[in-house]
Amino acid sequence: MKNTKRIAAITMARNDEFFLSRWVEYYGREIGVKNLYIILDGTDQNAPKNAKDANVIKLPHTTMSRAAGDKYRIGKISELAGDLFKKYDIVIGCDSDEFLIVDPKTKKTLSEYLSCIENKTSVSGIGMDVGQNMKCEKKLDITKPMLAQREYALLSTRYTKPVVLFKPATWGSGFHHVRGHNFHIDNNLYLFHFGAVDMEMLITKATNRGSDWVNHLRRRGNGTINAATQKRAHDETRIKIARVMQRVFRPIYAIGKPGMLRIKWVVKIPTRFKKSGI
């Protein structure tokens, strides 16, 4: 951690101990648990056991529509990030199932790598949406690292997010953009999203939303899982091409976000990332 800048990480969660505990484990290892800030949506919520040295904030839960809830959450997180810049140089903000990893080829830790970036308001990692291949991958063993059990990811503009701030700014809903600023996709940063890492996990989560959601998943599957299962998996050359495309193209309806002309490529996750322990 020598010669590194002061870095904090924020997330907000509700009923999400599985991913939140792994979020604490990973970012705690990279920047120190005492520099983690967890906003719990609900005074009834508890932080995972490994978060005892983290900064935990409990807010009363209010039932909202998805859009309203997204705006509320990102508003709270952006407000906290602004305050944290009084004592930190860099702030990472992401969902609890998202992990920013620096390419092991750099031989640098995440804190070392981010500390070398200059003259940016924010940076993005290329979005890697990890999905279970139903043809060859078993149910997730929750006692083992996820990347040790999953081989495929959908290259997703949805998860190419500017999750790193170098100065106070306001994130848009879901961290998908920074208001008033362009995004910069770094060559060595990857944002791994694990929301579709296991079909049974998705079905269990869907049961809380009603039988219609469960039936939909069983009948139509999940988009990321379907892609990981059915599409041909490319090597990491496609990652490099996708990074260039996302820098160049913009969807007409969201000029401040990356685009890929609706192309959906599945790639085999390079084995070097398995050492991340996630």
N, C-alpha and C positions, 0 to 999 in steps of 0.2 A: 504494500500500500504506500510505499515511499514515493514522495513527489507527486502524489495524486491530489486532485481537487476534492473538495467536500461535496459528497453526493448523497442525496436523499431519494427514496422511492415511496410512492403513494399508491394505494389501491383502495377500493371500496367493495364490500362484499355483504351478502346475506345468505344464510343457509348454505355455506360453501366451504366446509372445513377441509374437504379433500384437496381441492386446488389451493386454498389459502395456506395450508400448512406447507405445501411444496413451494409456494411463492415466498414464504418466509425463509424456508431452508435455502433456496437458491439466492435470492437477493441479499439475505443475511450473510451468506458466505462471501458474496461479491463486494458488498459495501458496508457490512456490519449491521446486526439486528437493531442496534440502538438508532440507526438512521432510517428505519422503516416506519411508515405512518399508515396505519390501517383504520379506515373509517368503517364502522359496522353499522349497517342499515337496520336499526332496531335495538332498543335497550335490552331486549331479551337475548341478544346474540352474545356469543362468547368467542374470544380469540383462541386459536389453537395453542396447545401447550408450549410449542417451541417459540411462541411470540411474546414470552414473558418480559423480555427486555425491549420490545418494540413500543412505539407510541400508539396507543389504541384510543380511538374516539368513538363513542357510541351516540348515535342520533336516533330520535324517535322515528319509527317506521310509519309512513303514510302511504296508503294504497293509491296508486296513480296509473294512468295509461302508460304504455311503454314509452311513447315519445316524451311525455311529461316527466316520467321517471328518469329517462336518459339525460334530459336537460338539467333536472334537479341534481343528479349525481355529479355530472361534469362541472356544474357550477360550484358545488362544494369542494371538489378536488382542485379546480383552478384557483379558487380562493385560498385554499391551504397552500398550494404551490407558491403563490405570490408571497405569502407570509414566510415561507421557508427560505426564500432567496435572501432574507435578512441574515441568514447564517450559513447557507449552502451556496455553492457555485453552480451546481447542476441538479435538476430534479427530473426523475423518471416517473411517469404516470402510466399505469396500464391496468387492465383487468387481472384478476387473480389467476386466470388460466393462460396468461400470456408471459412469455419469457424472452427477454432480449439477450441474445448471445453474440459475442464477438467471435469471428472465425478463428478457430484454434491455430490456423496458419500464421496468424500475427504473433503468436507466442506472447500475447498480452492478456492480462485480466480485463474484465469489463471496466473497472475503475481506471486502470492505466490507459486503456484505449480512449475512453470518453474524455479523459483529462488532456489528451493531445489535440482534440478537435477545437478549432478556433473560428471566430467570425461567423458563427451561426446562431440563429434564434432557436432552431430545433433541428433534429435529424430523425430520419426513419430507418428502420431495418427493412429488408425485403420480407414480405409476408409469407410465412410457411404455415399453411393450415393443415395440421396433422390429422389424418383420418385412418380408421381401421380398415384394412383390406380383409373383407369377410371371407375371401377364398383361402387365405393362408395365414391369417393372424388370429390368435386365440383371444378369449376374454382377457382384459387387462388384469394383471396381478398387481394389486395396489400396494404390495410390500416391496415392489421392485421399481427402478427408474422407468419412466414411460418410454423414453427414446431407446431403451434397450429392448423394447417389445414392439416398436412400430418402425416401419421402413419407408412409409410413403407420405408425401405432403402435396397438397394442391397449392400452386403458386397463386396467391390471392391478393388482389389489390385492396380488398376489404381489410386485410391485416397488415398492409404496408402503412403503418401509422407513425406519425411524428411523436413518439412517446418520450423523447428526450428534449427537455427545455434547458437552454443555457442562459436565459434571461426571462423575467416575468412576461407571461403571455396567457391567452385564454384558449383552452382547447375547445373544439366543437364536440358534440355528443359522441360518446364512444371513443374519444381520442383520435377520430378519423382525420381531423385537420386542426391547424392552429389558425385562429381567426386573424385575418389581415396579413398572413405570411404564406409564402410558398413553402413547399416541403423539399427536403434534400435527402435523397436515398443514399446512404453510405455504402461503400463497396464491401465493407467487412462486417456489417451488422445484419442480423437475422432476427425477426420477431416470430417465434414459434407460438402458435395458438393450438390449444389442446381441447377445445370444446367438443370436438367430434372424435376424441381419441378412442372411445369405446361405445359400441351400440347399446349394450345392456345398461350402461350408465345413463345414456340418453333416454332410454325407455323408462328407467326408474324415475328420472327427473320429470318425464312427461306424465307419469301417473298422478303427480300433484296438480296437473293442469286439467285432468279429465281423460275419460276413455277415448274421446275423439282424437286427442293428440297421440295416444298410444297406438291406436288403430292406424293413424296416418303414418307413423314411423314404421310400423310393421309392414304396411302395404307399399309405401313409396320410398322408405328408407330415408337417409339423410344425404343432402347434396354432396358434402365433402366425402362421406363414406362411400357413396355410390361412385364418385369419381375415382377414389383410391382403389376401389374394387374392380371397376370396369375399364378404366382407361389405361393405355400403355404408359409405363413409367419411363421417363427420360433421365439422362444423366445430368450432372450439374451445369453443363453447357447451357441448358435452357434457363437456368437461374440467372446467368449472366445476361442472356438475351432479354429475359423478362425485366431485369433491372433497368436496362436501357429503354425498353418500351415504356415502362412506367414513368420514366423521367420525361419522355417526349410527349406521350399521349395524355389527353384529358377528356373525361366524359363531358358531353355538352351540358348535362344537368348539374355537374359539379366540377367546375373549372379548376377549383383548388385542390382536387384530389387526383391520384394517379389512375391511369387507365391502361387496358391491355387489349382493346378492341374486342372484348368479350371472349378472347381466347382463354381456354382453360387447360393448362398443362399440369400433369402430375409428374413429380420428380421423385427419384429415390434419394432419401436423405443421406448425405455423405456420412460415412461411418465415423469420421473424426468428431462429429457432434455428440456421439454417444458418451464421450468422456465428460460431458457437462454434468452428468449425474441427475439430470431432470427426468 
